[in-house]
């Protein structure tokens, strides 16, 4: 797991990226950060672009589906 930080309003975001993304696929991944009531997702290739915001239950459902489909 790779981590980094950035600021978002009153929060310092702790971005997490899978360690699998650095195995020859540098940047081909998403990064995830959590703030109260929201999960943020951004493109690791361009971290300055806007991120997507998801409700925690929606993100959990997506991750469960992706894990099941893999």
CHARMM-style PDB file with segment names, atoms N, HN, CA, C and O in Angstrom:
ATOM      1  N   UNK     1       0.845  -1.159   0.000  1.00  0.00      PROA
ATOM      2  CA  UNK     1       0.000   0.000   0.000  1.00  0.00      PROA
ATOM      3  C   UNK     1       0.897   1.230   0.000  1.00  0.00      PROA
ATOM      4  O   UNK     1       1.866   1.299   0.756  1.00  0.00      PROA
ATOM      5  N   UNK     2       0.576   2.186  -0.837  1.00  0.00      PROA
ATOM      6  HN  UNK     2      -0.211   2.130  -1.451  1.00  0.00      PROA
ATOM      7  CA  UNK     2       1.291   3.451  -0.902  1.00  0.00      PROA
ATOM      8  C   UNK     2       0.368   4.541  -0.394  1.00  0.00      PROA
ATOM      9  O   UNK     2      -0.840   4.491  -0.623  1.00  0.00      PROA
ATOM     10  N   UNK     3       0.924   5.521   0.290  1.00  0.00      PROA
ATOM     11  HN  UNK     3       1.906   5.562   0.476  1.00  0.00      PROA
ATOM     12  CA  UNK     3       0.107   6.557   0.904  1.00  0.00      PROA
ATOM     13  C   UNK     3       0.668   7.940   0.612  1.00  0.00      PROA
ATOM     14  O   UNK     3       1.858   8.094   0.337  1.00  0.00      PROA
ATOM     15  N   UNK     4      -0.192   8.937   0.673  1.00  0.00      PROA
ATOM     16  HN  UNK     4      -1.159   8.812   0.897  1.00  0.00      PROA
ATOM     17  CA  UNK     4       0.203  10.333   0.545  1.00  0.00      PROA
ATOM     18  C   UNK     4      -0.860  11.199   1.176  1.00  0.00      PROA
ATOM     19  O   UNK     4      -1.943  10.714   1.504  1.00  0.00      PROA
ATOM     20  N   UNK     5      -0.570  12.470   1.351  1.00  0.00      PROA
ATOM     21  HN  UNK     5       0.310  12.864   1.085  1.00  0.00      PROA
ATOM     22  CA  UNK     5      -1.535  13.368   1.968  1.00  0.00      PROA
ATOM     23  C   UNK     5      -1.778  14.577   1.077  1.00  0.00      PROA
ATOM     24  O   UNK     5      -0.952  14.926   0.234  1.00  0.00      PROA
ATOM     25  N   UNK     6      -2.925  15.204   1.281  1.00  0.00      PROA
ATOM     26  HN  UNK     6      -3.596  14.920   1.966  1.00  0.00      PROA
ATOM     27  CA  UNK     6      -3.254  16.474   0.642  1.00  0.00      PROA
ATOM     28  C   UNK     6      -4.312  17.146   1.501  1.00  0.00      PROA
ATOM     29  O   UNK     6      -4.912  16.506   2.366  1.00  0.00      PROA
ATOM     30  N   UNK     7      -4.544  18.426   1.270  1.00  0.00      PROA
ATOM     31  HN  UNK     7      -4.057  18.945   0.568  1.00  0.00      PROA
ATOM     32  CA  UNK     7      -5.527  19.169   2.060  1.00  0.00      PROA
ATOM     33  C   UNK     7      -6.828  19.301   1.278  1.00  0.00      PROA
ATOM     34  O   UNK     7      -6.816  19.458   0.057  1.00  0.00      PROA
ATOM     35  N   UNK     8      -7.950  19.236   1.992  1.00  0.00      PROA
ATOM     36  HN  UNK     8      -7.959  19.109   2.984  1.00  0.00      PROA
ATOM     37  CA  UNK     8      -9.278  19.408   1.399  1.00  0.00      PROA
ATOM     38  C   UNK     8     -10.113  20.160   2.416  1.00  0.00      PROA
ATOM     39  O   UNK     8     -10.630  19.551   3.353  1.00  0.00      PROA
ATOM     40  N   UNK     9     -10.259  21.459   2.259  1.00  0.00      PROA
ATOM     41  HN  UNK     9      -9.839  21.953   1.499  1.00  0.00      PROA
ATOM     42  CA  UNK     9     -11.031  22.234   3.217  1.00  0.00      PROA
ATOM     43  C   UNK     9     -10.451  22.114   4.610  1.00  0.00      PROA
ATOM     44  O   UNK     9      -9.282  22.435   4.827  1.00  0.00      PROA
ATOM     45  N   UNK    10     -11.259  21.654   5.560  1.00  0.00      PROA
ATOM     46  HN  UNK    10     -12.208  21.394   5.383  1.00  0.00      PROA
ATOM     47  CA  UNK    10     -10.820  21.499   6.944  1.00  0.00      PROA
ATOM     48  C   UNK    10     -10.126  20.174   7.203  1.00  0.00      PROA
ATOM     49  O   UNK    10      -9.686  19.924   8.326  1.00  0.00      PROA
ATOM     50  N   UNK    11     -10.015  19.321   6.201  1.00  0.00      PROA
ATOM     51  HN  UNK    11     -10.372  19.524   5.289  1.00  0.00      PROA
ATOM     52  CA  UNK    11      -9.455  17.986   6.384  1.00  0.00      PROA
ATOM     53  C   UNK    11      -8.106  17.851   5.691  1.00  0.00      PROA
ATOM     54  O   UNK    11      -7.889  18.414   4.618  1.00  0.00      PROA
ATOM     55  N   UNK    12      -7.200  17.097   6.316  1.00  0.00      PROA
ATOM     56  HN  UNK    12      -7.377  16.639   7.188  1.00  0.00      PROA
ATOM     57  CA  UNK    12      -6.009  16.647   5.621  1.00  0.00      PROA
ATOM     58  C   UNK    12      -6.323  15.239   5.147  1.00  0.00      PROA
ATOM     59  O   UNK    12      -6.574  14.347   5.957  1.00  0.00      PROA
ATOM     60  N   UNK    13      -6.309  15.040   3.848  1.00  0.00      PROA
ATOM     61  HN  UNK    13      -6.104  15.764   3.190  1.00  0.00      PROA
ATOM     62  CA  UNK    13      -6.676  13.749   3.282  1.00  0.00      PROA
ATOM     63  C   UNK    13      -5.489  12.808   3.282  1.00  0.00      PROA
ATOM     64  O   UNK    13      -4.368  13.212   2.972  1.00  0.00      PROA
ATOM     65  N   UNK    14      -5.729  11.571   3.624  1.00  0.00      PROA
ATOM     66  HN  UNK    14      -6.640  11.243   3.876  1.00  0.00      PROA
ATOM     67  CA  UNK    14      -4.723  10.517   3.631  1.00  0.00      PROA
ATOM     68  C   UNK    14      -5.075   9.581   2.488  1.00  0.00      PROA
ATOM     69  O   UNK    14      -5.932   8.710   2.638  1.00  0.00      PROA
ATOM     70  N   UNK    15      -4.415   9.757   1.338  1.00  0.00      PROA
ATOM     71  HN  UNK    15      -3.719  10.465   1.216  1.00  0.00      PROA
ATOM     72  CA  UNK    15      -4.709   8.988   0.132  1.00  0.00      PROA
ATOM     73  C   UNK    15      -3.994   7.652   0.172  1.00  0.00      PROA
ATOM     74  O   UNK    15      -2.820   7.580   0.534  1.00  0.00      PROA
ATOM     75  N   UNK    16      -4.698   6.595  -0.200  1.00  0.00      PROA
ATOM     76  HN  UNK    16      -5.652   6.653  -0.495  1.00  0.00      PROA
ATOM     77  CA  UNK    16      -4.154   5.235  -0.190  1.00  0.00      PROA
ATOM     78  C   UNK    16      -4.246   4.665  -1.603  1.00  0.00      PROA
ATOM     79  O   UNK    16      -5.268   4.796  -2.277  1.00  0.00      PROA
ATOM     80  N   UNK    17      -3.156   4.029  -2.037  1.00  0.00      PROA
ATOM     81  HN  UNK    17      -2.326   3.923  -1.490  1.00  0.00      PROA
ATOM     82  CA  UNK    17      -3.111   3.393  -3.353  1.00  0.00      PROA
ATOM     83  C   UNK    17      -2.574   1.981  -3.170  1.00  0.00      PROA
ATOM     84  O   UNK    17      -1.654   1.771  -2.379  1.00  0.00      PROA
ATOM     85  N   UNK    18      -3.118   1.034  -3.869  1.00  0.00      PROA
ATOM     86  HN  UNK    18      -3.865   1.204  -4.511  1.00  0.00      PROA
ATOM     87  CA  UNK    18      -2.679  -0.355  -3.782  1.00  0.00      PROA
ATOM     88  C   UNK    18      -1.206  -0.490  -4.144  1.00  0.00      PROA
ATOM     89  O   UNK    18      -0.725   0.158  -5.073  1.00  0.00      PROA
ATOM     90  N   UNK    19      -0.500  -1.327  -3.411  1.00  0.00      PROA
ATOM     91  HN  UNK    19      -0.891  -1.853  -2.655  1.00  0.00      PROA
ATOM     92  CA  UNK    19       0.910  -1.588  -3.731  1.00  0.00      PROA
ATOM     93  C   UNK    19       1.036  -2.333  -5.060  1.00  0.00      PROA
ATOM     94  O   UNK    19       2.108  -2.311  -5.664  1.00  0.00      PROA
ATOM     95  N   UNK    20      -0.014  -2.985  -5.528  1.00  0.00      PROA
ATOM     96  HN  UNK    20      -0.885  -3.003  -5.036  1.00  0.00      PROA
ATOM     97  CA  UNK    20       0.017  -3.664  -6.823  1.00  0.00      PROA
ATOM     98  C   UNK    20       0.189  -2.675  -7.972  1.00  0.00      PROA
ATOM     99  O   UNK    20       0.680  -3.050  -9.036  1.00  0.00      PROA
ATOM    100  N   UNK    21      -0.204  -1.432  -7.777  1.00  0.00      PROA
ATOM    101  HN  UNK    21      -0.603  -1.128  -6.912  1.00  0.00      PROA
ATOM    102  CA  UNK    21      -0.133  -0.460  -8.866  1.00  0.00      PROA
ATOM    103  C   UNK    21       1.292  -0.036  -9.181  1.00  0.00      PROA
ATOM    104  O   UNK    21       1.519   0.584 -10.220  1.00  0.00      PROA
ATOM    105  N   UNK    22       2.253  -0.343  -8.333  1.00  0.00      PROA
ATOM    106  HN  UNK    22       2.068  -0.847  -7.490  1.00  0.00      PROA
ATOM    107  CA  UNK    22       3.634   0.055  -8.610  1.00  0.00      PROA
ATOM    108  C   UNK    22       4.457  -1.082  -9.201  1.00  0.00      PROA
ATOM    109  O   UNK    22       5.676  -0.956  -9.322  1.00  0.00      PROA
ATOM    110  N   UNK    23       3.820  -2.185  -9.569  1.00  0.00      PROA
ATOM    111  HN  UNK    23       2.831  -2.287  -9.470  1.00  0.00      PROA
ATOM    112  CA  UNK    23       4.523  -3.315 -10.186  1.00  0.00      PROA
ATOM    113  C   UNK    23       4.533  -3.172 -11.704  1.00  0.00      PROA
ATOM    114  O   UNK    23       3.896  -3.956 -12.409  1.00  0.00      PROA
ATOM    115  N   UNK    24       5.254  -2.174 -12.206  1.00  0.00      PROA
ATOM    116  HN  UNK    24       5.771  -1.538 -11.633  1.00  0.00      PROA
ATOM    117  CA  UNK    24       5.339  -1.959 -13.641  1.00  0.00      PROA
ATOM    118  C   UNK    24       4.197  -1.154 -14.218  1.00  0.00      PROA
ATOM    119  O   UNK    24       4.220  -0.833 -15.407  1.00  0.00      PROA
ATOM    120  N   UNK    25       3.206  -0.818 -13.425  1.00  0.00      PROA
ATOM    121  HN  UNK    25       3.188  -1.078 -12.460  1.00  0.00      PROA
ATOM    122  CA  UNK    25       2.060  -0.036 -13.890  1.00  0.00      PROA
ATOM    123  C   UNK    25       2.029   1.313 -13.189  1.00  0.00      PROA
ATOM    124  O   UNK    25       0.969   1.764 -12.755  1.00  0.00      PROA
ATOM    125  N   UNK    26       3.159   1.946 -13.076  1.00  0.00      PROA
ATOM    126  HN  UNK    26       4.021   1.580 -13.428  1.00  0.00      PROA
ATOM    127  CA  UNK    26       3.254   3.195 -12.316  1.00  0.00      PROA
ATOM    128  C   UNK    26       2.162   4.174 -12.735  1.00  0.00      PROA
ATOM    129  O   UNK    26       2.126   4.626 -13.880  1.00  0.00      PROA
ATOM    130  N   UNK    27       1.293   4.490 -11.819  1.00  0.00      PROA
ATOM    131  HN  UNK    27       1.323   4.124 -10.889  1.00  0.00      PROA
ATOM    132  CA  UNK    27       0.251   5.461 -12.068  1.00  0.00      PROA
ATOM    133  C   UNK    27      -1.056   4.900 -12.578  1.00  0.00      PROA
ATOM    134  O   UNK    27      -2.052   5.624 -12.601  1.00  0.00      PROA
ATOM    135  N   UNK    28      -1.101   3.636 -12.990  1.00  0.00      PROA
ATOM    136  HN  UNK    28      -0.293   3.048 -12.971  1.00  0.00      PROA
ATOM    137  CA  UNK    28      -2.339   3.066 -13.519  1.00  0.00      PROA
ATOM    138  C   UNK    28      -3.214   2.545 -12.393  1.00  0.00      PROA
ATOM    139  O   UNK    28      -3.432   1.339 -12.273  1.00  0.00      PROA
ATOM    140  N   UNK    29      -3.701   3.433 -11.591  1.00  0.00      PROA
ATOM    141  HN  UNK    29      -3.524   4.412 -11.689  1.00  0.00      PROA
ATOM    142  CA  UNK    29      -4.471   3.024 -10.425  1.00  0.00      PROA
ATOM    143  C   UNK    29      -5.318   4.203  -9.955  1.00  0.00      PROA
ATOM    144  O   UNK    29      -5.210   5.313 -10.477  1.00  0.00      PROA
ATOM    145  N   UNK    30      -6.145   3.943  -8.980  1.00  0.00      PROA
ATOM    146  HN  UNK    30      -6.232   3.041  -8.556  1.00  0.00      PROA
ATOM    147  CA  UNK    30      -6.866   5.008  -8.298  1.00  0.00      PROA
ATOM    148  C   UNK    30      -6.354   5.105  -6.873  1.00  0.00      PROA
ATOM    149  O   UNK    30      -5.779   4.156  -6.339  1.00  0.00      PROA
ATOM    150  N   UNK    31      -6.567   6.253  -6.268  1.00  0.00      PROA
ATOM    151  HN  UNK    31      -7.034   7.024  -6.701  1.00  0.00      PROA
ATOM    152  CA  UNK    31      -6.242   6.463  -4.866  1.00  0.00      PROA
ATOM    153  C   UNK    31      -7.539   6.769  -4.139  1.00  0.00      PROA
ATOM    154  O   UNK    31      -8.455   7.362  -4.708  1.00  0.00      PROA
ATOM    155  N   UNK    32      -7.614   6.363  -2.883  1.00  0.00      PROA
ATOM    156  HN  UNK    32      -6.871   5.881  -2.420  1.00  0.00      PROA
ATOM    157  CA  UNK    32      -8.830   6.503  -2.093  1.00  0.00      PROA
ATOM    158  C   UNK    32      -8.502   7.228  -0.794  1.00  0.00      PROA
ATOM    159  O   UNK    32      -7.473   6.961  -0.173  1.00  0.00      PROA
ATOM    160  N   UNK    33      -9.373   8.142  -0.384  1.00  0.00      PROA
ATOM    161  HN  UNK    33     -10.209   8.358  -0.889  1.00  0.00      PROA
ATOM    162  CA  UNK    33      -9.256   8.828   0.903  1.00  0.00      PROA
ATOM    163  C   UNK    33     -10.646   8.873   1.528  1.00  0.00      PROA
ATOM    164  O   UNK    33     -11.651   8.910   0.817  1.00  0.00      PROA
ATOM    165  N   UNK    34     -10.702   8.871   2.841  1.00  0.00      PROA
ATOM    166  HN  UNK    34      -9.886   8.841   3.418  1.00  0.00      PROA
ATOM    167  CA  UNK    34     -11.993   8.914   3.533  1.00  0.00      PROA
ATOM    168  C   UNK    34     -12.084  10.164   4.399  1.00  0.00      PROA
ATOM    169  O   UNK    34     -11.136  10.528   5.093  1.00  0.00      PROA
ATOM    170  N   UNK    35     -13.224  10.802   4.345  1.00  0.00      PROA
ATOM    171  HN  UNK    35     -13.995  10.507   3.780  1.00  0.00      PROA
ATOM    172  CA  UNK    35     -13.582  11.881   5.260  1.00  0.00      PROA
ATOM    173  C   UNK    35     -14.911  11.464   5.872  1.00  0.00      PROA
ATOM    174  O   UNK    35     -15.568  10.575   5.332  1.00  0.00      PROA
ATOM    175  N   UNK    36     -15.328  12.066   6.968  1.00  0.00      PROA
ATOM    176  HN  UNK    36     -14.793  12.789   7.407  1.00  0.00      PROA
ATOM    177  CA  UNK    36     -16.579  11.632   7.590  1.00  0.00      PROA
ATOM    178  C   UNK    36     -17.751  11.610   6.600  1.00  0.00      PROA
ATOM    179  O   UNK    36     -18.121  12.639   6.034  1.00  0.00      PROA
ATOM    180  N   UNK    37     -18.321  10.430   6.407  1.00  0.00      PROA
ATOM    181  HN  UNK    37     -18.020   9.594   6.867  1.00  0.00      PROA
ATOM    182  CA  UNK    37     -19.492  10.264   5.564  1.00  0.00      PROA
ATOM    183  C   UNK    37     -19.236  10.183   4.073  1.00  0.00      PROA
ATOM    184  O   UNK    37     -20.187  10.109   3.296  1.00  0.00      PROA
ATOM    185  N   UNK    38     -17.969  10.195   3.644  1.00  0.00      PROA
ATOM    186  HN  UNK    38     -17.196  10.255   4.275  1.00  0.00      PROA
ATOM    187  CA  UNK    38     -17.660  10.202   2.214  1.00  0.00      PROA
ATOM    188  C   UNK    38     -16.363   9.459   1.937  1.00  0.00      PROA
ATOM    189  O   UNK    38     -15.411   9.532   2.715  1.00  0.00      PROA
ATOM    190  N   UNK    39     -16.337   8.740   0.813  1.00  0.00      PROA
ATOM    191  HN  UNK    39     -17.110   8.681   0.181  1.00  0.00      PROA
ATOM    192  CA  UNK    39     -15.109   8.120   0.313  1.00  0.00      PROA
ATOM    193  C   UNK    39     -14.755   8.847  -0.978  1.00  0.00      PROA
ATOM    194  O   UNK    39     -15.574   8.929  -1.892  1.00  0.00      PROA
ATOM    195  N   UNK    40     -13.538   9.371  -1.053  1.00  0.00      PROA
ATOM    196  HN  UNK    40     -12.872   9.304  -0.310  1.00  0.00      PROA
ATOM    197  CA  UNK    40     -13.072  10.106  -2.220  1.00  0.00      PROA
ATOM    198  C   UNK    40     -12.175   9.210  -3.063  1.00  0.00      PROA
ATOM    199  O   UNK    40     -11.385   8.436  -2.522  1.00  0.00      PROA
ATOM    200  N   UNK    41     -12.294   9.309  -4.380  1.00  0.00      PROA
ATOM    201  HN  UNK    41     -12.936   9.938  -4.819  1.00  0.00      PROA
ATOM    202  CA  UNK    41     -11.500   8.499  -5.302  1.00  0.00      PROA
ATOM    203  C   UNK    41     -10.919   9.435  -6.357  1.00  0.00      PROA
ATOM    204  O   UNK    41     -11.621  10.283  -6.907  1.00  0.00      PROA
ATOM    205  N   UNK    42      -9.614   9.268  -6.634  1.00  0.00      PROA
ATOM    206  HN  UNK    42      -9.043   8.579  -6.187  1.00  0.00      PROA
ATOM    207  CA  UNK    42      -8.975  10.088  -7.666  1.00  0.00      PROA
ATOM    208  C   UNK    42      -8.074   9.224  -8.541  1.00  0.00      PROA
ATOM    209  O   UNK    42      -7.682   8.123  -8.154  1.00  0.00      PROA
ATOM    210  N   UNK    43      -7.757   9.734  -9.709  1.00  0.00      PROA
ATOM    211  HN  UNK    43      -8.076  10.628 -10.023  1.00  0.00      PROA
ATOM    212  CA  UNK    43      -6.865   9.070 -10.657  1.00  0.00      PROA
ATOM    213  C   UNK    43      -5.429   9.309 -10.216  1.00  0.00      PROA
ATOM    214  O   UNK    43      -5.011  10.458 -10.070  1.00  0.00      PROA
ATOM    215  N   UNK    44      -4.673   8.248 -10.005  1.00  0.00      PROA
ATOM    216  HN  UNK    44      -5.012   7.315 -10.124  1.00  0.00      PROA
ATOM    217  CA  UNK    44      -3.298   8.403  -9.529  1.00  0.00      PROA
ATOM    218  C   UNK    44      -2.374   8.984 -10.599  1.00  0.00      PROA
ATOM    219  O   UNK    44      -1.284   9.454 -10.272  1.00  0.00      PROA
ATOM    220  N   UNK    45      -2.784   8.961 -11.871  1.00  0.00      PROA
ATOM    221  HN  UNK    45      -3.669   8.579 -12.137  1.00  0.00      PROA
ATOM    222  CA  UNK    45      -1.957   9.538 -12.930  1.00  0.00      PROA
ATOM    223  C   UNK    45      -2.027  11.058 -12.941  1.00  0.00      PROA
ATOM    224  O   UNK    45      -1.105  11.714 -13.425  1.00  0.00      PROA
ATOM    225  N   UNK    46      -3.107  11.625 -12.415  1.00  0.00      PROA
ATOM    226  HN  UNK    46      -3.856  11.092 -12.021  1.00  0.00      PROA
ATOM    227  CA  UNK    46      -3.281  13.080 -12.419  1.00  0.00      PROA
ATOM    228  C   UNK    46      -4.002  13.490 -11.137  1.00  0.00      PROA
ATOM    229  O   UNK    46      -5.211  13.725 -11.138  1.00  0.00      PROA
ATOM    230  N   UNK    47      -3.249  13.572 -10.053  1.00  0.00      PROA
ATOM    231  HN  UNK    47      -2.267  13.381 -10.052  1.00  0.00      PROA
ATOM    232  CA  UNK    47      -3.845  13.800  -8.731  1.00  0.00      PROA
ATOM    233  C   UNK    47      -4.399  15.210  -8.553  1.00  0.00      PROA
ATOM    234  O   UNK    47      -5.065  15.481  -7.553  1.00  0.00      PROA
ATOM    235  N   UNK    48      -4.143  16.108  -9.492  1.00  0.00      PROA
ATOM    236  HN  UNK    48      -3.603  15.888 -10.304  1.00  0.00      PROA
ATOM    237  CA  UNK    48      -4.645  17.476  -9.364  1.00  0.00      PROA
ATOM    238  C   UNK    48      -6.012  17.660 -10.025  1.00  0.00      PROA
ATOM    239  O   UNK    48      -6.629  18.717  -9.889  1.00  0.00      PROA
ATOM    240  N   UNK    49      -6.481  16.651 -10.731  1.00  0.00      PROA
ATOM    241  HN  UNK    49      -5.980  15.793 -10.842  1.00  0.00      PROA
ATOM    242  CA  UNK    49      -7.828  16.715 -11.303  1.00  0.00      PROA
ATOM    243  C   UNK    49      -8.842  16.499 -10.188  1.00  0.00      PROA
ATOM    244  O   UNK    49      -8.488  15.987  -9.125  1.00  0.00      PROA
ATOM    245  N   UNK    50     -10.086  16.878 -10.409  1.00  0.00      PROA
ATOM    246  HN  UNK    50     -10.373  17.294 -11.272  1.00  0.00      PROA
ATOM    247  CA  UNK    50     -11.117  16.661  -9.383  1.00  0.00      PROA
ATOM    248  C   UNK    50     -11.286  15.180  -9.052  1.00  0.00      PROA
ATOM    249  O   UNK    50     -11.072  14.310  -9.896  1.00  0.00      PROA
ATOM    250  N   UNK    51     -11.669  14.920  -7.824  1.00  0.00      PROA
ATOM    251  HN  UNK    51     -11.843  15.627  -7.138  1.00  0.00      PROA
ATOM    252  CA  UNK    51     -11.912  13.548  -7.382  1.00  0.00      PROA
ATOM    253  C   UNK    51     -13.415  13.261  -7.420  1.00  0.00      PROA
ATOM    254  O   UNK    51     -14.231  14.174  -7.547  1.00  0.00      PROA
ATOM    255  N   UNK    52     -13.759  11.995  -7.308  1.00  0.00      PROA
ATOM    256  HN  UNK    52     -13.097  11.254  -7.204  1.00  0.00      PROA
ATOM    257  CA  UNK    52     -15.154  11.566  -7.208  1.00  0.00      PROA
ATOM    258  C   UNK    52     -15.472  11.319  -5.747  1.00  0.00      PROA
ATOM    259  O   UNK    52     -14.621  10.832  -5.002  1.00  0.00      PROA
ATOM    260  N   UNK    53     -16.681  11.647  -5.326  1.00  0.00      PROA
ATOM    261  HN  UNK    53     -17.373  12.042  -5.931  1.00  0.00      PROA
ATOM    262  CA  UNK    53     -17.113  11.431  -3.946  1.00  0.00      PROA
ATOM    263  C   UNK    53     -18.233  10.393  -3.934  1.00  0.00      PROA
ATOM    264  O   UNK    53     -19.179  10.471  -4.718  1.00  0.00      PROA
ATOM    265  N   UNK    54     -18.107   9.419  -3.029  1.00  0.00      PROA
ATOM    266  HN  UNK    54     -17.339   9.356  -2.392  1.00  0.00      PROA
ATOM    267  CA  UNK    54     -19.086   8.337  -2.923  1.00  0.00      PROA
ATOM    268  C   UNK    54     -19.525   8.176  -1.476  1.00  0.00      PROA
ATOM    269  O   UNK    54     -18.745   8.409  -0.553  1.00  0.00      PROA
ATOM    270  N   UNK    55     -20.775   7.777  -1.284  1.00  0.00      PROA
ATOM    271  HN  UNK    55     -21.408   7.587  -2.035  1.00  0.00      PROA
ATOM    272  CA  UNK    55     -21.234   7.399   0.052  1.00  0.00      PROA
ATOM    273  C   UNK    55     -20.496   6.124   0.453  1.00  0.00      PROA
ATOM    274  O   UNK    55     -20.240   5.274  -0.400  1.00  0.00      PROA
ATOM    275  N   UNK    56     -20.150   5.972   1.727  1.00  0.00      PROA
ATOM    276  HN  UNK    56     -20.358   6.662   2.420  1.00  0.00      PROA
ATOM    277  CA  UNK    56     -19.410   4.779   2.151  1.00  0.00      PROA
ATOM    278  C   UNK    56     -20.082   3.464   1.755  1.00  0.00      PROA
ATOM    279  O   UNK    56     -19.396   2.521   1.360  1.00  0.00      PROA
ATOM    280  N   UNK    57     -21.417   3.386   1.853  1.00  0.00      PROA
ATOM    281  HN  UNK    57     -21.973   4.153   2.174  1.00  0.00      PROA
ATOM    282  CA  UNK    57     -22.087   2.126   1.502  1.00  0.00      PROA
ATOM    283  C   UNK    57     -21.978   1.837   0.004  1.00  0.00      PROA
ATOM    284  O   UNK    57     -21.884   0.677  -0.396  1.00  0.00      PROA
ATOM    285  N   UNK    58     -21.991   2.871  -0.817  1.00  0.00      PROA
ATOM    286  HN  UNK    58     -22.067   3.814  -0.492  1.00  0.00      PROA
ATOM    287  CA  UNK    58     -21.849   2.675  -2.260  1.00  0.00      PROA
ATOM    288  C   UNK    58     -20.435   2.206  -2.603  1.00  0.00      PROA
ATOM    289  O   UNK    58     -20.260   1.333  -3.453  1.00  0.00      PROA
ATOM    290  N   UNK    59     -19.430   2.780  -1.950  1.00  0.00      PROA
ATOM    291  HN  UNK    59     -19.572   3.489  -1.260  1.00  0.00      PROA
ATOM    292  CA  UNK    59     -18.046   2.356  -2.190  1.00  0.00      PROA
ATOM    293  C   UNK    59     -17.847   0.916  -1.728  1.00  0.00      PROA
ATOM    294  O   UNK    59     -17.199   0.129  -2.418  1.00  0.00      PROA
ATOM    295  N   UNK    60     -18.395   0.566  -0.573  1.00  0.00      PROA
ATOM    296  HN  UNK    60     -18.922   1.205  -0.013  1.00  0.00      PROA
ATOM    297  CA  UNK    60     -18.266  -0.801  -0.061  1.00  0.00      PROA
ATOM    298  C   UNK    60     -18.922  -1.799  -1.017  1.00  0.00      PROA
ATOM    299  O   UNK    60     -18.388  -2.886  -1.238  1.00  0.00      PROA
ATOM    300  N   UNK    61     -20.065  -1.439  -1.579  1.00  0.00      PROA
ATOM    301  HN  UNK    61     -20.498  -0.555  -1.399  1.00  0.00      PROA
ATOM    302  CA  UNK    61     -20.742  -2.321  -2.533  1.00  0.00      PROA
ATOM    303  C   UNK    61     -19.902  -2.481  -3.800  1.00  0.00      PROA
ATOM    304  O   UNK    61     -19.801  -3.584  -4.339  1.00  0.00      PROA
ATOM    305  N   UNK    62     -19.304  -1.400  -4.277  1.00  0.00      PROA
ATOM    306  HN  UNK    62     -19.386  -0.504  -3.839  1.00  0.00      PROA
ATOM    307  CA  UNK    62     -18.448  -1.474  -5.458  1.00  0.00      PROA
ATOM    308  C   UNK    62     -17.245  -2.377  -5.208  1.00  0.00      PROA
ATOM    309  O   UNK    62     -16.934  -3.232  -6.038  1.00  0.00      PROA
ATOM    310  N   UNK    63     -16.569  -2.201  -4.081  1.00  0.00      PROA
ATOM    311  HN  UNK    63     -16.822  -1.507  -3.407  1.00  0.00      PROA
ATOM    312  CA  UNK    63     -15.390  -3.012  -3.755  1.00  0.00      PROA
ATOM    313  C   UNK    63     -15.779  -4.482  -3.618  1.00  0.00      PROA
ATOM    314  O   UNK    63     -15.063  -5.358  -4.103  1.00  0.00      PROA
ATOM    315  N   UNK    64     -16.906  -4.760  -2.961  1.00  0.00      PROA
ATOM    316  HN  UNK    64     -17.488  -4.049  -2.567  1.00  0.00      PROA
ATOM    317  CA  UNK    64     -17.357  -6.146  -2.807  1.00  0.00      PROA
ATOM    318  C   UNK    64     -17.640  -6.773  -4.172  1.00  0.00      PROA
ATOM    319  O   UNK    64     -17.274  -7.922  -4.418  1.00  0.00      PROA
ATOM    320  N   UNK    65     -18.288  -6.021  -5.053  1.00  0.00      PROA
ATOM    321  HN  UNK    65     -18.585  -5.087  -4.853  1.00  0.00      PROA
ATOM    322  CA  UNK    65     -18.578  -6.532  -6.392  1.00  0.00      PROA
ATOM    323  C   UNK    65     -17.284  -6.769  -7.178  1.00  0.00      PROA
ATOM    324  O   UNK    65     -17.135  -7.800  -7.834  1.00  0.00      PROA
ATOM    325  N   UNK    66     -16.357  -5.824  -7.112  1.00  0.00      PROA
ATOM    326  HN  UNK    66     -16.477  -4.987  -6.579  1.00  0.00      PROA
ATOM    327  CA  UNK    66     -15.086  -5.966  -7.833  1.00  0.00      PROA
ATOM    328  C   UNK    66     -14.294  -7.161  -7.312  1.00  0.00      PROA
ATOM    329  O   UNK    66     -13.689  -7.889  -8.098  1.00  0.00      PROA
ATOM    330  N   UNK    67     -14.290  -7.367  -6.012  1.00  0.00      PROA
ATOM    331  HN  UNK    67     -14.782  -6.775  -5.374  1.00  0.00      PROA
ATOM    332  CA  UNK    67     -13.564  -8.499  -5.428  1.00  0.00      PROA
ATOM    333  C   UNK    67     -14.208  -9.820  -5.838  1.00  0.00      PROA
ATOM    334  O   UNK    67     -13.510 -10.800  -6.099  1.00  0.00      PROA
ATOM    335  N   UNK    68     -15.532  -9.846  -5.894  1.00  0.00      PROA
ATOM    336  HN  UNK    68     -16.099  -9.051  -5.682  1.00  0.00      PROA
ATOM    337  CA  UNK    68     -16.249 -11.065  -6.265  1.00  0.00      PROA
ATOM    338  C   UNK    68     -16.043 -11.390  -7.740  1.00  0.00      PROA
ATOM    339  O   UNK    68     -15.945 -12.559  -8.112  1.00  0.00      PROA
ATOM    340  N   UNK    69     -15.978 -10.359  -8.580  1.00  0.00      PROA
ATOM    341  HN  UNK    69     -16.058  -9.409  -8.277  1.00  0.00      PROA
ATOM    342  CA  UNK    69     -15.841 -10.552 -10.022  1.00  0.00      PROA
ATOM    343  C   UNK    69     -14.420 -10.933 -10.429  1.00  0.00      PROA
ATOM    344  O   UNK    69     -14.211 -11.466 -11.519  1.00  0.00      PROA
ATOM    345  N   UNK    70     -13.451 -10.666  -9.571  1.00  0.00      PROA
ATOM    346  HN  UNK    70     -13.621 -10.233  -8.686  1.00  0.00      PROA
ATOM    347  CA  UNK    70     -12.036 -10.915  -9.931  1.00  0.00      PROA
ATOM    348  C   UNK    70     -11.668 -12.364  -9.899  1.00  0.00      PROA
ATOM    349  OT1 UNK    70     -10.522 -12.716 -10.177  1.00  0.00      PROA
TER     350      UNK     70
END
